[in-house]
Amino acid sequence: MANLLSLLNERIRRLARREITAQTRKTRRLTAQHRRDLASLKRKVAALARAVAFLEKQERRRVAAPPAPQDAKGVRFSARSVKAQRARLGLSAKDFGRLVGVSALTIYSWESDRSRPRQKQLAGLAAVRRLGKREALKRLEMIGGR
C-alpha cells in the first residue's frame, strides 16, 4: 500500500510539473517578447533623442549666428520704432538686446535717440522686426535668455 501511495504521489507530481510547465511556457514566451519590444523601443527613443539634440544644436547655432550686414541694406532706423518693437514683443531691454546682439544699455540709448546702430547692428534689428512674440521667446530660450 505504501508503494502504491508513493507511486501515485510521484505520478501526480510529474503531471503537475508538466501542467505548470505548459502553463508558464506561454507566459515566458510573452515575457521574452515584451523584453525584446522594450529593448527595441529604448533603442528607438535613444536614436530620436540624439536626433533631437543634434537638431537643437543646429538651431541654436543658426539663431545665435549674427545676421549678415548686407541684410541691413535699405533698413531705416527710428528710435520710436525700436521702442515700439520692444513693446510689441513684450521684452525687457536686456532680452531685446540679446536678440539683436547688443547690451541693454545700447537698447536704451537707441530708444532715447542718444546713439544710432552700426550697419551690423541694423541687420540684427531688421532680423528682429520679422519675429513674432512666440518666435522671439523661443529664440531667447534657445540662446539662453529668459
Beta strands, then each sheet from edge to edge (+ up, - down):
end
